[in-house]
Amino acid sequence: MTIRVVPSVDALKHLVGQEIGVSDWFLVTQERISQFAGTIEDRQWIHVDRDRAERESPYRTTIAHGFLTLSLLGHLMNQVIDVRGSRMSVNYGTNRVRFPAAVRAGSRIRARVALDSAREVSDSVEAVFSFTVECEGSEKPCCVAEWVVRFYPE
């Protein structure tokens, strides 16, 4: 994995329409799934009860919450791009989020990140990144989303 260094917030505009990069693989453990379940108060058995999931789930094991996968976008993006000259970046929201395939406990995921747009908005540059999160061994992605991030220049 190579982190793409962008020398300035303004320079983001030159990357529109390009794939920025691909993150390293990230292991989604049962421990992480259980901790996330406790954090968001969603302890549905498909996430936390391995025995029942083996018996009753079509996945034959527990699966990660879709929102857990979505919450990892920041970590995965930090492995792909480093925007210099930004005093802060702010999560402005997401567009078109879907979870086409489940992430089974013990699976590895990684993200392909592209820059769809970058435009000036008041005192920042608003960038829309598209993510395709792959799950090792799955034909379908486990998450596809557009993430809107505002970068505030120094």
Secondary structure, 3 states (H helix, E strand, C coil): CCCEEECCCHHHHHHCCCEEEECCCEEECHHHHHHHHHHHCCCCHHHHCHHHHHHHCCCCCCECCHHHHHHCHHHHHHCCEEECCEEEEEEEEEEEEECCCCCECCEEEEEEEEEEEEEEECCEEEEEEEEEEEECCCCCCCEEEEEEEEEEEC
